[in-house]
Amino acid sequence: MSTETEPSSALGARTQPDGGAHPALSRRRGLGQTSARSLLLTVLGEFVLPREEPVWTQVLIDVLGGLDVENKSARQALARTAAEGLLVSDRSGRRVRWSLTGSGRRLLSDGAARIYGFGAPAAAWDERWLVLLVSVPEARRQLRHRLRTRLAWAGLGSPAPGVWVSPDPAKQEEVADVVADLGLEEVTSSFVGPFGTIGSQADVVAQAWDLAEVEEAYEEFIAEFADAAPSTPAEVLAHQILLVHAWRRFPFLDPKLPAELLPAEWAGSRAAELFESRHELWRDQAQAHWQALVRSAS
């Protein structure tokens, strides 16, 4: 899946009791085609993936339009997603409807598993670390970037050039797949074991991850959704999309460190509880309104 955007018109009013726009629905980020596609993937994962039925173009256009995505950008996002092999279209007269392809379902299913399982409490830590040493020449910048992106997605941090660490040795198999995919087996070594007597784990954590930045992002998430109280089915649908959309970025940001390595009163725990409670609170009404939109377009 992916990230970004928010609502207006088709999904209903967006005001607080005092008449001001709710912050979750009033932020503007200069969103373009990339974020329109990202929002589309959120909608597909939340509402299309659980069903087998195709969806008319107008339903997707209207829902994205209610999230302030222009008609042209929404259509471009559909075309781009189809070109990537995630969607397939079929025509009935002058109307077009869309279905997820097999690869589209796999991609969104993998993303959903990571997103919805992300807030689950971590298992007890055995105090062992995975340490990866990998040497990629500076001249091979694209390869270095791909390695950095994939290891960060796996939750590893880099306290020094060529060194990657994780307090979860079980990630070694996932990391080995990354190394093999990138053809780096001959320049990579791994070690698993407890922290030694030299230095401190807190210093390694501070060097490998910017937890202050991650916590700030969690605080922003809490501020946006803690007081959200959509009152109409259209507003609930909009809030549910934005909630999932905002939460989707945290598997990229948060390395999911054991509690022993986190600051006291870690905001990620409160954010995860908020996501779970709001998603469950809004789910049935959001799904019902989606179905109503699909039926009305048929």
C-alpha positions, 0 to 999 in steps of 0.5 A: 500500500502507500500514503497521503490526502483528505476530503470534501464535497461528495463525502459530506461536511467536514466541520467541528461543532464550533464550525471549524474544519477538523484538522484531520480533514483540513490539512492541505499538502499540495497533493498531485498524481503520486498522492492521488495514486497513493490514496487510491491504493488505500481505498482499494485495500480497505474496500475493494480487496475484501470483495470480489466485485468490480467497481465502476469508475464513477464510484472511485472518482467520487470517493477520491473527489470527496478527498479533494483529488481532482477528477483528472488526477483520479483518472490518471491514478487509475490509469497508472495503477492499471499500467502497473498491473494492479488493476484490470478494466472491463467495459459495459457500453460507455461505462468502465469498471475495475477489478484487482489483478492477482498481483494487485491482490497480493500486493494489497494483502501483504500491505494490509497484513503489515499495516493492520498487524503493525500495532500489535504488542511486540513479543518479549525481547531476548536481548539479542541483536542482529548485526549486518555488515555490508559493503557497497561501493560509493559509486553504486549509488542506486544499489546503495539506495535500494539496499537502504530502502529495503533494510529500513522497511525491514526495520533495521537501522544503520549506526555507522556506514556499512553497518545495520542492526536490529534487536530482532534476530528473527529478521535474519531470513528476511534480510538474507532475501534482500541481500540475495535479491540485490546480489550482495551475498559475497560482501555481506556478513551477519552476527547474532548475539547479546550486546557486549560490555563496551558502549551502551545500547541507548547510544546505538539506538540513538545513532541508528534511528531518529526516534524523536522524529518517529514520536513526533509523527505519532503525536501528529497522528494522535492530534488529528484523530483523537477528537474526530467525531464524524456524524454522517455515513459519508463523513465516517467513510472519509475519516476511515480512509484518512485514518488508514492512509495516515497509519500506513506510513508508520511501518516505514517510519517505526522500527518497532523496537522492544519496550526496553529500548524505547523512551518512557511513555512512547507515543507509538503505543497510544497511537496504535490504541487510537488506530485500533479503536477508531478503525473498529468504531468506524468500520461497519458504517464505512463499509456499509456506505461504500456498499451503498455507493456501489449499489447506487452506481450499478 
